[in-house]
Amino acid sequence: METLIALAAVALLITLGMRLIHRLNTQHDARIAAHHFSDPYPAIARPPGHSPHTRTGQASSHRSTGTWP
């Protein structure tokens, strides 16, 4: 009888664990679908020294305007 109760408890815990993992995967998929990875950040420029164009007559501490999302 104790073995039957133990097996039922293990089966119940496995079922609850599977449901929890399934719900977490669903939430994760929803977060991925809501975030657009391909959208560029329009206000972000390259770091200083990595730009292909050299700017003459401007201060070297020039920062691009905008905020980091």
N, C-alpha and C positions, 0 to 999 in steps of 0.2 A: 504494500500500500504506500509505503514511504517512497518507493521508487517511482510509482505512478505520479505522486504529487510533485516530486522533483522534476520529472520529465515535463509535466504540465507547466511548472514554473519556468523552466528553461525555454520551452516553446513560447510562452507568453513574453518573456524578456526578449527573445529573438524577434518576435513580431513587433514589439514596441520599438526596438532598435531599428528595424527596417522602415517603419513608418516615420521615425525621426529623421533618418538619413534621406528618405524620399522628400520630406518637407523641406529640409535644408537645401537639397539639390534644386527644388523648385524655386525657392527664394533666390538662390544664386543665379539661376538661369534668368529670372526676372530682372535682377540687377544688371546682368550682362546685356540683356536686350534693351534696357533703358538707357545705357551709356553708349554714346556714339563714339567709338574709338577712331573713326576716320575723319572726324571733324577737326580741322586745323585750328590752332590758336592764333587768331589774327593779330593780337597785340604783342606777340613774343617775337623778338628778333634774335639773331645769333649772338652768342657771347662775344665780348670784345676780343679782337684779334682773330676771329674766325670768319670775318666777312670777306667776300671776294673783292670788294671795292674798298679802296683806301680813301678816307675822307680827309681833305686838307682844309685847314682853316677852322676846324671845330675842336672843341676841347676833347681830350682823351677820355674823360669821365662821362661821356654822353650815354644816357640810358634811354631805352625805348619807353614810351608811355603805355599805360595799361596796367592791369592787375593780373596776377596769376590766379587761375580758377581754383 
